């Protein structure tokens, strides 16, 4: 509450010398939250850009959090965790965690007109570590997420053939044990083949041609230059999507955020008309209430919500910072939430209808063909389209959809990363072409790190990043402290006052009580169960990672989580006075009236009276 009081006055009388130990809670010389850069006097940092229209913001956010996870992760989790019963924990985490934190991050950006790091300087500086933690997570995420797009681009190039290269054996990368999936219908032949180890052509294309998979992470091998060139091309596209800031991002999303919905609709219509589609959809949604007793179901629901809403990455705060101050973000955040979860739900019909068709064609159970993640995108679905009429057309359509879904998520996250970093030194990085040069440097360094994932052992490195660097544990940790910082330290009523000033009315109590109680409780519960149910990483349930690789994974995870307590300690050490003085005065938790009285006593004399009067006028 004190940091709110000091910030809202914008008083220049309150200096580090006069306020002693209070510097760890309030930032010196910061402008009033909500004051827009275009209203500042000349000589301040350059003006902040604004979205040309609210459609630009809506499509950018939609493109940012509607990505590959909606298509390849949610449907599989729903099927694995009890079908329709999985929707119960999903909606609990959606309304108790996902939507409140998503709205909170957009509000912080719009209210402070700052990115994911500097917004905390304006709200509560002792929790600036939240911003740094988010940047570490999104920086690591940007390195490995784009590798999926490189794989997808390679598949797209390979799809422009009359016969798909993964549809049949007898290719140069195939082994003698390669058996085409259509032979499964020949029961006599299948029984004889089943006695030996065999592989399908689509699996061999993926592991032996695309990845050239080595024996383990210890054998990293050489760089796959075809994939390295695909990765470079995707990074170049990403650079030109964001190099002019929201002016370029706001226009590119008109294509990247809308076309995937059209393609998904086409794939949905085609999928539900295939034989066996009804059986696949039944597997997708058939409820099994008994699965709700398994804590893993609730963990999957919570982590899926936080992944699919792209929260705790700083990106939503950065996008919100380009809004006009009076923009009704509450209404549109609810609409975007419905769109996000609705897309996940509908994607399940498109995916499982095709998997049902493939299971019928092969004469196997759907459980034998249902996969998640890269296994769905690069093995199960390519195998399915190879069995359809006009397989080349459907393969091209699928991989274009995959690329567009991932591309806008990628460049929106990179835009959020760049915005947060540029806002640390706006007067320097916003001049001339410095921002463009800075973006190029970030993209190039990320590309160099990503080269480790397009080697022969790159898949093992990719999985290490995916499992640890941007894990659910990291996101839950950041979300918990976001709610504590805003609802308990800054004050839930104070942030509601800010929202009312921006949109003209106060939202219902649902958001406030979620920030105060519900979201922190859900985060703590899911965090504890995630640690309790933790299992060391394996690849394909066969290869076990060595201890040093597991240790490296935990270093990646802790590199973000440690930012929050570390910045707290640094701020306390750097502040004047002692923490005991601040804690003794109760400045973290006292109501505003008591804070004002205490502050008047600390400041003393004329400056203290002036400060209180300015607070009252504000």
C-alpha positions as a printed NumPy array, in Angstrom:
array([[  0.   ,   0.   ,   0.   ],
       [  2.86 ,   2.389,   0.699],
       [  4.371,   1.821,  -2.729],
       [  0.957,   2.65 ,  -4.211],
       [  0.724,   5.796,  -2.124],
       [  4.165,   7.072,  -3.042],
       [  3.767,   6.273,  -6.715],
       [  0.358,   7.869,  -7.066],
       [  1.595,  11.174,  -5.743],
       [  4.522,  11.365,  -8.085],
       [  6.088,  13.572,  -5.406],
       [  9.617,  14.72 ,  -6.155],
       [ 10.08 ,  15.614,  -2.463],
       [ 10.405,  11.979,  -1.534],
       [ 14.054,  11.187,  -2.203],
       [ 16.239,   8.297,  -1.197],
       [ 17.88 ,  10.459,   1.439],
       [ 14.587,  11.534,   3.027],
       [ 12.797,   8.235,   3.046],
       [ 15.548,   5.967,   4.343],
       [ 14.747,   2.287,   4.073],
       [ 11.676,   2.914,   1.934],
       [ 13.727,   2.753,  -1.293],
       [ 13.255,  -0.991,  -1.505],
       [  9.497,  -0.496,  -1.903],
       [  9.285,   2.584,  -4.107],
       [ 11.308,   3.733,  -7.094],
       [ 12.96 ,   7.129,  -7.097],
       [ 11.721,   9.668,  -9.599],
       [  9.319,   7.303, -11.352],
       [  6.401,   8.838, -13.121],
       [  2.82 ,   8.267, -12.043],
       [  1.378,   4.897, -13.087],
       [ -1.092,   5.535, -15.833],
       [  0.654,   8.66 , -17.115],
       [  1.202,   8.007, -20.792],
       [  4.543,   8.773, -22.466],
       [  2.888,  11.147, -24.948],
       [  1.811,  13.302, -21.979],
       [  5.318,  13.634, -20.583],
       [  7.379,  16.783, -21.008],
       [  9.989,  17.071, -23.735],
       [ 13.383,  15.653, -22.899],
       [ 11.857,  12.446, -21.538],
       [ 12.314,   9.083, -23.316],
       [ 10.796,   8.912, -26.826],
       [  7.061,   8.401, -27.088],
       [  5.76 ,   4.874, -26.833],
       [  4.019,   3.439, -29.842],
       [  0.314,   2.619, -29.743],
       [ -1.731,   0.007, -31.533],
       [ -3.259,   1.497, -34.671],
       [ -6.579,  -0.103, -33.705],
       [ -7.93 ,  -2.459, -31.083],
       [ -8.076,  -5.2  , -33.737],
       [ -4.273,  -5.109, -33.866],
       [ -4.125,  -5.786, -30.127],
       [ -6.782,  -8.501, -30.23 ],
       [ -5.135, -10.383, -33.091],
       [ -1.669, -10.017, -31.564],
       [ -2.806, -11.478, -28.248],
       [ -4.813, -14.196, -30.   ],
       [ -1.816, -15.081, -32.139],
       [  0.455, -15.009, -29.119],
       [ -1.366, -17.506, -26.959],
       [ -3.245, -19.609, -29.518],
       [ -0.432, -21.805, -30.711],
       [  0.791, -25.346, -31.086],
       [ -0.234, -26.311, -27.549],
       [ -3.904, -25.792, -28.421],
       [ -3.656, -28.272, -31.288],
       [ -1.207, -30.9  , -30.144],
       [ -1.324, -30.813, -26.336],
       [ -4.839, -30.075, -25.073],
       [ -6.67 , -32.788, -27.101],
       [ -4.204, -35.449, -25.971],
       [ -4.389, -34.353, -22.316],
       [ -8.168, -34.406, -22.501],
       [ -8.158, -37.954, -23.883],
       [ -5.468, -39.182, -21.449],
       [ -7.021, -37.649, -18.329],
       [-10.596, -38.819, -18.468],
       [-12.081, -37.23 , -21.58 ],
       [-14.938, -34.907, -20.685],
       [-14.1  , -35.277, -16.975],
       [-10.821, -33.44 , -17.63 ],
       [-12.853, -30.313, -18.37 ],
       [-13.731, -30.021, -14.65 ],
       [-10.172, -29.286, -13.416],
       [ -9.49 , -27.422, -16.673],
       [-12.279, -24.909, -16.058],
       [-11.394, -24.596, -12.36 ],
       [ -7.867, -23.551, -13.297],
       [ -9.174, -21.433, -16.171],
       [-11.471, -19.265, -14.044],
       [ -9.384, -19.475, -10.869],
       [ -5.943, -18.958, -12.388],
       [ -5.582, -18.533, -16.136],
       [ -8.008, -15.709, -16.863],
       [ -7.254, -13.689, -13.691],
       [ -3.481, -13.764, -14.251],
       [ -3.875, -13.057, -17.974],
       [ -6.077, -10.044, -17.222],
       [ -3.722,  -8.9  , -14.468],
       [ -0.725,  -8.877, -16.812],
       [ -2.572,  -6.907, -19.492],
       [ -3.745,  -4.427, -16.833],
       [ -0.205,  -3.931, -15.538],
       [  1.039,  -3.154, -19.027],
       [ -1.81 ,  -0.804, -19.878],
       [ -1.729,   0.998, -16.513],
       [  2.024,   1.568, -16.337],
       [  2.722,   1.753, -20.085],
       [  5.78 ,  -0.411, -19.413],
       [  7.063,  -3.832, -20.404],
       [  7.387,  -6.974, -18.331],
       [ 10.279,  -5.751, -16.153],
       [  9.834,  -2.018, -15.675],
       [  6.122,  -2.321, -14.893],
       [  7.133,  -3.789, -11.529],
       [  9.356,  -0.784, -10.861],
       [  6.181,   1.317, -11.001],
       [  4.062,  -1.082,  -8.95 ],
       [  6.389,  -2.552,  -6.322],
       [ 10.148,  -2.456,  -6.971],
       [ 11.03 ,  -5.135,  -4.432],
       [  9.204,  -7.602,  -6.716],
       [ 11.013,  -6.53 ,  -9.893],
       [ 12.516, -10.02 ,  -9.877],
       [  9.169, -11.219, -11.248],
       [  9.941,  -9.344, -14.45 ],
       [ 13.455, -10.73 , -14.686],
       [ 12.171, -14.264, -14.05 ],
       [  9.653, -13.859, -16.868],
       [ 12.349, -12.634, -19.255],
       [ 14.61 , -15.591, -18.456],
       [ 11.743, -18.012, -19.123],
       [ 10.651, -16.383, -22.384],
       [ 14.264, -16.073, -23.597],
       [ 14.826, -19.799, -23.134],
       [ 11.405, -20.545, -24.615],
       [ 12.175, -18.51 , -27.732],
       [ 15.353, -20.515, -28.309],
       [ 13.683, -23.93 , -28.48 ],
       [ 10.083, -23.195, -29.538],
       [ 11.218, -21.956, -32.949],
       [ 13.002, -25.271, -33.597],
       [  9.538, -26.827, -33.965],
       [  8.879, -24.349, -36.767],
       [ 12.142, -25.373, -38.437],
       [ 10.969, -28.996, -38.393],
       [  7.568, -27.949, -39.732],
       [  9.171, -25.917, -42.53 ],
       [ 11.296, -28.916, -43.519],
       [  8.176, -31.118, -43.649],
       [  6.382, -28.467, -45.703],
       [  9.171, -28.445, -48.29 ],
       [  9.112, -32.255, -48.4  ],
       [  5.332, -32.241, -48.927],
       [  5.598, -30.768, -52.431],
       [  5.941, -34.207, -53.996],
       [  3.459, -36.434, -55.771],
       [  4.268, -39.216, -53.292],
       [  4.916, -38.155, -49.716],
       [  8.395, -39.347, -48.683],
       [  7.144, -40.76 , -45.379],
       [  4.332, -42.788, -46.931],
       [  6.396, -45.763, -48.134],
       [  9.557, -47.698, -47.378],
       [ 12.461, -48.251, -49.807],
       [ 13.881, -44.76 , -49.261],
       [ 17.61 , -44.318, -48.674],
       [ 17.072, -43.731, -44.94 ],
       [ 14.848, -46.79 , -44.417],
       [ 16.036, -49.954, -42.682],
       [ 15.225, -53.597, -43.493],
       [ 12.724, -53.585, -40.606],
       [ 10.604, -50.846, -42.223],
       [  7.032, -52.059, -42.798],
       [  4.312, -49.949, -44.389],
       [  1.291, -49.298, -42.189],
       [ -1.198, -50.508, -44.798],
       [  0.103, -54.06 , -44.261],
       [ -1.554, -54.092, -40.833],
       [ -4.807, -55.028, -42.567],
       [ -3.238, -58.291, -43.706],
       [ -3.716, -60.144, -40.435],
       [ -1.648, -63.207, -41.377],
       [  1.301, -61.122, -42.505],
       [  0.887, -58.801, -39.537],
       [  1.062, -61.635, -37.003],
       [  4.314, -62.863, -38.529],
       [  5.76 , -59.35 , -38.633],
       [  4.664, -58.58 , -35.101],
       [  7.008, -61.232, -33.78 ],
       [  9.968, -59.083, -34.788],
       [ 10.847, -55.476, -34.156],
       [  9.557, -53.359, -37.025],
       [  9.261, -49.632, -37.685],
       [  6.881, -47.6  , -39.803],
       [  8.115, -45.417, -42.698],
       [  6.844, -42.225, -41.04 ],
       [  8.815, -42.982, -37.855],
       [ 11.958, -43.721, -39.818],
       [ 11.522, -40.537, -41.872],
       [ 11.284, -38.544, -38.633],
       [ 14.068, -40.177, -36.652],
       [ 16.507, -41.261, -39.379],
       [ 16.05 , -38.56 , -42.04 ],
       [ 14.815, -35.4  , -40.296],
       [ 16.603, -35.791, -36.958],
       [ 19.327, -38.349, -37.775],
       [ 18.857, -39.203, -34.114],
       [ 22.004, -40.181, -32.226],
       [ 22.266, -42.621, -29.33 ],
       [ 21.931, -39.951, -26.638],
       [ 22.687, -36.445, -25.474],
       [ 26.286, -37.52 , -24.868],
       [ 26.614, -38.024, -28.64 ],
       [ 25.603, -34.57 , -29.886],
       [ 26.889, -35.262, -33.417],
       [ 27.14 , -32.792, -36.292],
       [ 24.802, -29.975, -37.286],
       [ 22.033, -30.935, -39.724],
       [ 22.539, -28.105, -42.196],
       [ 19.182, -28.555, -43.905],
       [ 17.474, -27.984, -40.548],
       [ 19.925, -25.196, -39.691],
       [ 18.925, -23.35 , -42.881],
       [ 15.234, -23.859, -42.073],
       [ 15.878, -22.492, -38.584],
       [ 17.698, -19.479, -40.043],
       [ 14.836, -18.793, -42.457],
       [ 12.261, -18.865, -39.653],
       [ 14.367, -16.485, -37.544],
       [ 14.666, -14.087, -40.508],
       [ 10.876, -14.15 , -40.945],
       [ 10.44 , -13.563, -37.217],
       [ 12.831, -10.603, -37.325],
       [ 10.972,  -8.844, -40.121],
       [  7.64 ,  -9.452, -38.367],
       [  8.704,  -7.394, -35.342],
       [ 11.538,  -5.124, -36.485],
       [  9.257,  -2.072, -36.695],
       [  7.552,  -2.762, -33.383],
       [  3.784,  -2.806, -33.171],
       [  3.549,  -1.153, -36.58 ],
       [  4.766,  -4.353, -38.238],
       [  3.468,  -6.839, -35.652],
       [ -0.03 ,  -5.363, -35.764],
       [ -0.228,  -5.922, -39.524],
       [  1.41 ,  -9.346, -39.823],
       [ -1.058, -10.876, -37.355],
       [ -3.911, -10.156, -39.772],
       [ -2.534, -13.11 , -41.744],
       [ -0.82 , -15.293, -39.156],
       [ -3.654, -15.118, -36.599],
       [ -6.597, -15.6  , -38.988],
       [ -5.443, -18.135, -41.582],
       [ -4.868, -20.94 , -39.04 ],
       [ -8.541, -20.741, -38.027],
       [ -9.622, -21.12 , -41.648],
       [ -7.292, -24.07 , -42.148],
       [ -8.35 , -25.644, -38.864],
       [-11.979, -25.369, -39.965],
       [-11.155, -27.072, -43.272],
       [ -9.287, -29.871, -41.478],
       [-12.179, -30.221, -39.02 ],
       [-14.754, -30.597, -41.794],
       [-12.537, -33.102, -43.593],
       [-11.814, -35.01 , -40.406],
       [-15.395, -35.514, -39.231],
       [-16.391, -36.838, -42.672],
       [-13.779, -39.619, -42.599],
       [-14.736, -43.199, -41.698],
       [-13.896, -43.936, -38.071],
       [-14.128, -40.272, -37.047],
       [-17.005, -40.881, -34.623],
       [-14.997, -43.479, -32.733],
       [-12.074, -41.077, -32.45 ],
       [-14.274, -38.281, -31.088],
       [-15.778, -40.719, -28.586],
       [-12.294, -41.524, -27.276],
       [-11.597, -37.797, -27.054],
       [-14.605, -36.863, -24.913],
       [-15.902, -40.026, -23.221],
       [-15.858, -39.102, -19.496],
       [-14.044, -41.166, -16.899],
       [-14.781, -39.5  , -13.554],
       [-12.468, -41.862, -11.657],
       [ -9.449, -40.164, -13.265],
       [-10.124, -37.041, -11.184],
       [ -8.701, -38.844,  -8.149],
       [ -5.257, -38.783,  -9.783],
       [ -3.26 , -35.641,  -8.862],
       [ -1.532, -35.801, -12.248],
       [ -4.817, -34.883, -13.932],
       [ -4.991, -31.65 , -11.941],
       [ -1.318, -30.913, -12.582],
       [ -1.863, -31.357, -16.326],
       [ -4.909, -29.075, -16.222],
       [ -3.061, -26.328, -14.348],
       [  0.096, -26.404, -16.449],
       [ -1.909, -26.521, -19.685],
       [ -3.819, -23.38 , -18.685],
       [ -0.651, -21.464, -17.873],
       [  1.049, -22.646, -21.061],
       [ -1.862, -21.935, -23.377],
       [ -2.463, -18.422, -22.015],
       [  1.221, -17.456, -22.408],
       [  1.221, -15.924, -18.939],
       [  4.233, -15.344, -16.695],
       [  6.33 , -14.621, -19.801],
       [  6.049, -10.835, -19.825],
       [  4.564, -10.897, -23.325],
       [  0.98 , -10.061, -22.345],
       [  2.22 ,  -7.165, -20.212],
       [  4.253,  -5.849, -23.132],
       [  1.323,  -6.114, -25.541],
       [ -0.952,  -4.376, -23.042],
       [  1.55 ,  -1.541, -22.656],
       [  0.786,  -0.398, -26.218],
       [ -2.927,   0.048, -25.446],
       [ -4.522,   3.439, -25.044],
       [ -5.108,   4.268, -21.407],
       [ -8.909,   4.191, -21.625],
       [ -9.065,   0.93 , -23.576],
       [-11.575,  -1.6  , -22.179],
       [ -9.139,  -4.459, -21.675],
       [-11.444,  -6.317, -19.265],
       [-14.104,  -7.011, -21.883],
       [-11.629,  -8.076, -24.529],
       [ -9.589, -10.27 , -22.173],
       [-12.729, -12.279, -21.429],
       [-13.482, -12.586, -25.15 ],
       [ -9.915, -13.671, -25.891],
       [-10.078, -16.241, -23.104],
       [-13.211, -17.773, -24.613],
       [-11.528, -17.827, -28.032],
       [ -8.408, -19.511, -26.672],
       [-10.132, -22.296, -24.764],
       [-12.724, -22.714, -27.514],
       [ -9.959, -23.233, -30.065],
       [ -8.368, -25.904, -27.871],
       [-11.678, -27.721, -27.53 ],
       [-12.535, -27.611, -31.248],
       [ -9.002, -28.691, -32.198],
       [ -9.659, -31.944, -30.395],
       [-12.427, -32.786, -32.859],
       [-10.136, -32.059, -35.821],
       [ -7.294, -34.162, -34.403],
       [ -9.157, -37.154, -32.963],
       [-11.475, -37.549, -35.931],
       [ -8.376, -38.08 , -38.08 ],
       [ -6.779, -40.382, -35.484],
       [ -9.994, -42.416, -35.425],
       [ -9.784, -42.774, -39.194],
       [ -6.133, -43.841, -38.993],
       [ -6.871, -46.406, -36.278],
       [ -9.637, -47.911, -38.408],
       [ -7.393, -48.026, -41.482],
       [ -4.677, -49.841, -39.534],
       [ -7.05 , -52.048, -37.571],
       [ -5.712, -50.95 , -34.179],
       [ -7.031, -49.158, -31.104],
       [ -6.945, -45.36 , -30.988],
       [ -4.761, -45.599, -27.891],
       [ -2.047, -47.053, -30.137],
       [ -1.987, -44.016, -32.441],
       [ -2.803, -41.124, -30.069],
       [  0.253, -39.003, -29.337],
       [  1.096, -35.558, -28.011],
       [  3.609, -32.884, -28.94 ],
       [  6.075, -33.514, -31.774],
       [  4.894, -37.112, -31.96 ],
       [  1.449, -35.921, -33.063],
       [  2.668, -33.231, -35.459],
       [  5.453, -35.163, -37.142],
       [  4.447, -38.822, -36.841],
       [  0.739, -39.433, -36.151],
       [ -0.826, -36.723, -38.325],
       [  1.571, -37.115, -41.299],
       [  0.839, -40.833, -41.202],
       [ -2.889, -40.096, -41.216],
       [ -2.785, -37.692, -44.171],
       [ -0.745, -40.212, -46.172],
       [ -3.783, -42.522, -45.997],
       [ -6.255, -39.88 , -47.23 ],
       [ -7.187, -39.112, -50.813],
       [ -5.056, -36.185, -52.089],
       [ -2.428, -36.679, -49.375],
       [ -0.102, -33.98 , -50.747],
       [ -2.806, -31.318, -50.491],
       [ -3.725, -32.195, -46.906],
       [ -0.075, -32.417, -45.839],
       [  0.661, -28.946, -47.253],
       [ -2.456, -27.538, -45.591],
       [ -1.6  , -29.079, -42.223],
       [  1.997, -27.873, -42.133],
       [  1.088, -24.357, -43.277],
       [ -1.412, -24.242, -40.406],
       [  1.257, -25.571, -38.044],
       [  3.756, -22.941, -39.178],
       [  1.33 , -20.034, -38.879],
       [  0.132, -21.189, -35.455],
       [  3.69 , -21.355, -34.2  ],
       [  5.052, -18.321, -36.046],
       [  2.776, -15.708, -34.509],
       [  3.268, -17.228, -31.059],
       [  7.02 , -17.02 , -31.626],
       [  7.276, -13.447, -32.81 ],
       [  4.769, -12.186, -30.227],
       [  6.879, -13.754, -27.47 ],
       [ 10.037, -12.266, -29.009],
       [  8.282,  -8.88 , -29.232],
       [  7.438,  -9.174, -25.528],
       [ 11.048, -10.04 , -24.749],
       [ 12.385,  -7.113, -26.804],
       [  9.874,  -4.641, -25.34 ],
       [ 10.796,  -5.603, -21.783],
       [ 14.521,  -5.236, -22.467],
       [ 14.217,  -1.994, -24.465],
       [ 12.145,  -0.428, -21.673],
       [ 15.126,  -0.849, -19.353],
       [ 17.071,   1.701, -21.449],
       [ 14.46 ,   3.456, -23.607],
       [ 16.352,   6.699, -24.2  ],
       [ 19.244,   4.734, -25.713],
       [ 17.57 ,   1.842, -27.541],
       [ 14.674,   3.754, -29.11 ],
       [ 16.845,   6.212, -31.002],
       [ 17.429,   5.797, -34.731],
       [ 17.88 ,   2.186, -35.777],
       [ 19.209,   0.995, -32.435],
       [ 16.064,  -0.971, -31.665],
       [ 16.264,  -2.811, -34.996],
       [ 19.95 ,  -3.574, -34.431],
       [ 19.198,  -4.802, -30.915],
       [ 16.453,  -7.103, -32.247],
       [ 18.867,  -8.493, -34.839],
       [ 21.454,  -9.215, -32.135],
       [ 18.898, -10.999, -29.917],
       [ 17.611, -13.069, -32.85 ],
       [ 21.134, -14.006, -33.956],
       [ 22.239, -15.068, -30.472],
       [ 19.051, -17.12 , -30.066],
       [ 19.727, -18.742, -33.441],
       [ 23.242, -19.721, -32.368],
       [ 21.886, -21.339, -29.193],
       [ 19.207, -23.093, -31.246],
       [ 21.842, -24.721, -33.456],
       [ 22.478, -27.182, -30.615],
       [ 18.951, -28.503, -31.252],
       [ 19.417, -29.161, -34.976],
       [ 22.339, -31.505, -34.444],
       [ 22.091, -35.301, -34.487],
       [ 21.532, -35.196, -30.739],
       [ 19.445, -32.044, -30.928],
       [ 16.173, -33.708, -29.977],
       [ 17.624, -34.597, -26.574],
       [ 18.653, -30.957, -26.034],
       [ 15.222, -29.782, -27.203],
       [ 13.434, -32.043, -24.735],
       [ 15.72 , -30.894, -21.925],
       [ 14.71 , -27.274, -22.558],
       [ 11.041, -28.164, -22.973],
       [ 10.892, -30.237, -19.778],
       [ 12.779, -27.843, -17.489],
       [ 13.4  , -24.337, -18.888],
       [  9.753, -23.333, -19.347],
       [  8.18 , -25.981, -17.149],
       [  4.903, -25.648, -15.308],
       [  6.811, -25.359, -12.037],
       [  8.517, -22.159, -13.24 ],
       [  5.265, -20.611, -14.455],
       [  3.401, -21.475, -11.252],
       [  6.2  , -19.926,  -9.188],
       [  6.031, -16.642, -11.107],
       [  2.205, -16.539, -11.111],
       [  2.114, -16.973,  -7.331],
       [  4.413, -14.005,  -6.732],
       [  2.56 , -11.864,  -9.273],
       [ -0.636, -12.288,  -7.261],
       [  1.125, -11.683,  -3.945],
       [  2.839,  -8.531,  -5.218],
       [ -0.307,  -7.001,  -6.697],
       [ -3.093,  -8.226,  -4.41 ],
       [ -1.299,  -8.257,  -1.06 ],
       [  1.461,  -5.657,  -1.344],
       [  0.209,  -3.127,  -3.876],
       [ -3.381,  -3.788,  -2.82 ],
       [ -6.216,  -5.458,  -4.712],
       [ -8.488,  -2.467,  -4.09 ],
       [ -5.811,  -0.134,  -5.415],
       [ -5.453,  -2.056,  -8.661],
       [ -9.256,  -2.09 ,  -8.923],
       [ -9.173,   1.707,  -8.585],
       [ -6.712,   1.807, -11.466],
       [ -8.905,  -0.476, -13.576],
       [-11.938,   1.7  , -12.868],
       [ -9.981,   4.766, -13.936],
       [ -9.033,   3.053, -17.206],
       [-12.238,   1.292, -18.28 ],
       [-14.833,   3.352, -16.404],
       [-16.212,   0.687, -14.061],
       [-15.055,  -1.874, -11.506],
       [-15.096,  -5.536, -12.561],
       [-16.954,  -7.991, -10.37 ],
       [-15.287,  -9.425,  -7.266],
       [-14.27 , -12.615,  -9.087],
       [-10.959, -11.19 , -10.33 ],
       [-10.05 ,  -9.567,  -7.023],
       [-10.664, -12.662,  -4.928],
       [ -8.856, -14.802,  -7.454],
       [ -5.749, -12.631,  -7.078],
       [ -6.044, -12.557,  -3.288],
       [ -6.858, -16.196,  -2.51 ],
       [ -7.886, -18.569,  -5.298],
       [ -4.973, -18.225,  -7.723],
       [ -2.232, -18.365,  -5.042],
       [ -3.845, -21.461,  -3.492],
       [ -4.144, -23.191,  -6.879],
       [ -0.547, -22.293,  -7.728],
       [  0.827, -23.562,  -4.418],
       [ -1.172, -26.794,  -4.611],
       [ -0.18 , -27.503,  -8.202],
       [  3.441, -26.552,  -7.466],
       [  3.691, -28.97 ,  -4.521],
       [  2.052, -31.843,  -6.402],
       [  4.306, -31.2  ,  -9.424],
       [  7.403, -31.586,  -7.258],
       [  5.946, -34.626,  -5.483],
       [  5.108, -36.346,  -8.787],
       [  8.366, -35.356, -10.469],
       [ 10.046, -37.989, -12.615],
       [ 13.438, -37.57 , -14.306],
       [ 13.276, -36.903, -18.027],
       [ 13.348, -39.764, -20.536],
       [ 13.108, -39.818, -24.326],
       [ 10.472, -42.049, -25.891],
       [ 10.214, -43.933, -22.559],
       [ 13.441, -45.743, -23.459],
       [ 16.444, -43.429, -23.216],
       [ 17.271, -42.173, -19.716],
       [ 19.138, -38.895, -19.446],
       [ 22.449, -38.965, -17.539],
       [ 22.699, -37.253, -14.171],
       [ 24.695, -34.302, -15.519],
       [ 21.944, -33.595, -18.077],
       [ 19.262, -33.717, -15.379],
       [ 21.367, -31.325, -13.312],
       [ 21.672, -28.993, -16.303],
       [ 17.899, -29.109, -16.673],
       [ 17.383, -28.001, -13.084],
       [ 19.891, -25.19 , -13.613],
       [ 17.71 , -24.002, -16.512],
       [ 14.607, -24.158, -14.304],
       [ 16.19 , -22.435, -11.307],
       [ 17.784, -19.728, -13.462],
       [ 14.381, -18.063, -13.679],
       [ 12.948, -18.994, -10.284],
       [ 15.927, -17.635,  -8.363],
       [ 15.49 , -14.164,  -9.873],
       [ 12.624, -13.243,  -7.55 ],
       [ 14.322, -13.854,  -4.164],
       [ 17.686, -12.686,  -5.53 ],
       [ 16.352,  -9.288,  -6.637],
       [ 14.555,  -8.935,  -3.29 ],
       [ 17.836,  -9.431,  -1.442],
       [ 19.695,  -7.035,  -3.757],
       [ 17.047,  -4.338,  -3.304],
       [ 17.161,  -4.71 ,   0.47 ],
       [ 20.959,  -4.495,   0.518],
       [ 20.96 ,  -1.44 ,  -1.762],
       [ 18.26 ,   0.381,   0.216],
       [ 19.078,   2.966,   2.885],
       [ 18.164,   2.006,   6.412],
       [ 17.435,  -1.514,   7.568],
       [ 14.734,  -3.966,   6.661],
       [ 13.779,  -4.098,  10.338],
       [ 12.794,  -0.427,  10.185],
       [ 10.541,  -1.047,   7.223],
       [  9.072,  -4.244,   8.627],
       [  8.662,  -2.656,  12.047],
       [  6.633,   0.155,  10.565],
       [  4.459,  -2.419,   8.819],
       [  4.67 ,  -0.66 ,   5.47 ],
       [  4.04 ,  -3.836,   3.468],
       [  0.597,  -4.489,   4.859],
       [ -0.816,  -1.446,   6.658],
       [ -3.978,   0.265,   5.34 ],
       [ -3.509,   3.535,   3.482],
       [ -4.532,   5.802,   6.4  ],
       [ -1.949,   4.258,   8.712],
       [  0.673,   4.38 ,   5.975],
       [  0.054,   8.102,   5.437],
       [  0.393,   8.801,   9.146],
       [  3.597,   6.786,   9.351],
       [  5.014,   8.409,   6.217],
       [  4.201,  11.886,   7.548],
       [  6.119,  11.072,  10.673],
       [  9.11 ,   9.732,   8.757],
       [  9.27 ,  12.597,   6.256],
       [  8.504,  15.167,   8.915],
       [  8.01 ,  18.907,   8.713],
       [  6.985,  20.773,   5.59 ],
       [  7.976,  18.067,   3.097],
       [  5.857,  15.492,   4.885],
       [  2.805,  17.773,   4.921],
       [  3.303,  18.59 ,   1.229],
       [  3.556,  14.911,   0.382],
       [  0.327,  14.042,   2.211],
       [ -1.537,  16.939,   0.568],
       [ -0.389,  15.838,  -2.886],
       [ -1.56 ,  12.324,  -2.084],
       [ -4.992,  13.591,  -1.026],
       [ -5.336,  15.753,  -4.148],
       [ -4.337,  12.858,  -6.385]])
